[in-house]
Amino acid sequence: MDDRFAFRPARVFLAATVLAVLALAGCTSGLATAMWLLKGPNIPAEYKCLKDQNVAVVCRGTDIYNFPTVPKELSQKVASLLKSNVPKIRMVNQREVDQWMDNNDWDEYLEVGRALKADRVLGIEVEQFSIYQGQTLYQGKANIVMKVYDCQTGDLLVDKPLPQSIHPPNSAKSTSDVQEIAFRREFVGVLADQIARHFYAHDPRAYFAADAAYMH
């Protein structure tokens, strides 16, 4: 069973109870909040250009020499999220993408997408990546630009610099609590989610919940 629906009856009952109580109390703003709690994912995809397309994910980094594996880790996670969430999408095998990039000189994302016979190429530029806040605390920071090209026409469909990503956004984590590789992979996972969710409907409550969990 899909985990997203495992406790739906309990959630529906709770939300319905809250609705009834607030209605009796005449609380209009509370009713709006309760209705929001009852709904599922309510943020639509910002871009629908990957639906029903054969897509290659290409990631490269500039000035991130201390983290040479990050581009491949990020592209793999983004590709996995897109495959699981975008309707009728078909992904170019990420091993093929990485192998082609390793064995060929290239400058533009379109070159990679066309060489791999993709319909669309999602280019991810990691312009800055760090995971330390001082010597004893982790707090990831990254600047990313994402682009989507139509490999047939060469048209640039998406050109979006993302707001600086900070994880955790309102706290930091002691280096004594987690190994560097584990925190780095966690931060890469957060970045992948922030990128991929532009292309499918998603529930924004998950990100607030994750931040709250970190603070505790």
C-alpha positions, 0 to 999 in steps of 0.5 A: 500500500502507498504510505501516503494513504496508510493513515488516511481514515484517521486523518479524515476523521480527525480533520472532520472532527476539527471542522465540526468543532470550528463550525459550531464555534463560528471560526472562519479562519479555523475552517479554512485551516482545517480544510487545508489539512484535509486536502492532499498535495495542493501545489501543482507542477510549476512546469509540465514540459517533462510529462510524457517525454524521454528525459535525460538529467545532466548535472555539473558543478562549478567551484565545488572541488571538495565534493566531486561526487555531488553532481552524479549523486544529485542527478541520480536522485533527481532522475529517481524522483522524476521517474516516480512522480511525473506522469508517463515520463521516461528517463534515460538511464543515468549510468548511460548519461554519466558514462557519456559525460565521462567519455566525451568533451561537451559544453552545452546540455543540449549536446548530451541530450541529443547524443542520448536521443532524449526529448528533453534534457534537464540541466542542473548547474551547482554553482556553490555547495558547502555543508559546514557552518564552522568546524563543529556544525553542519548546515548545507548551503547551495546555489543551483540553476536549472534549465530544460531544453527541447532536444528537437528544437533547441528551445530553452523551456525553463531557465530558473535560478533557485533561491539559495538552499539552506539545510536545515534552514533554522538550525545546524547539526553537530558534527559529532552526531552524524558522519560527513558522508551521511549529512552530505547525502542527506543534503543532496536528497533535499536539493534533489527534492527542491529541484524535482518538485517543480515538475509534479504536484506536491504537498508543501507540509512535508518540508515544514515537518522535516524542518520541525523534526530537525529542530527537535 
